[in-house]
């Protein structure tokens, strides 16, 4: 339970996380990470945390602090060279129709790049690099040989093909009671493709689990307005 940590410990953690948001460019909003933070602090299953997609290392630094506090290890997977060339399915994704700022996400090779040195430097300064292991390369080359059984997975991978690779290799290893978070809740094409019952049955052997927040995100409130976030999650229950 979260109350096993002293209030000062949680306050110190929040101060460090806010510092990361101030000095490192992050692809996620602060609220989106607070939800993951709450779940990790109350997670009642053993196993490391796995991150897929580090960008500049902001989320990596935050996760490393949570690993230090909870006694877990962090495995950070990324090409550290940006996105690979998109296949036809990932050239352009349509957002949900109620997202008014823009209608499509367009991807290109090398987007969202952060070098391994840059990410390590940011984690060293703002996080705790001592409990981190960095795995460089494309997921289809690095995940098949990964043997750990994670308790928590955070993927911010943009591509449908990349997400499918992550799920194919890591969902079977995820511990019972563990969580998989994704940062594509508001992308209609992404949600439709990775929740395909046909794909799950073929690759995983069962129907897809319930995706909490898919399509709407896990919402947060600003005064009287409820705003969608870009995170959804799955919990492994069997």
Protein Blocks (a to p, Z undefined) as FASTA:
>chain_A
ZZlpcfklmmmmmmmmmmmmmmpccfbdfklmmmmmmmmmmoccecddddehjknommmm
mmmmmmmmnopacddddeknopadddfklmpccddfklmkbmbdcddehiaiacfklmmm
mmmmmmcfklgccdeddfklmmmmpmbdcfbdcddehpaklmmmmmmmmmmmpcghiacd
dfklmgmklmmmmmgmklmmmmnopacdddehihnapaddehjaccddfbdcdddfZZ
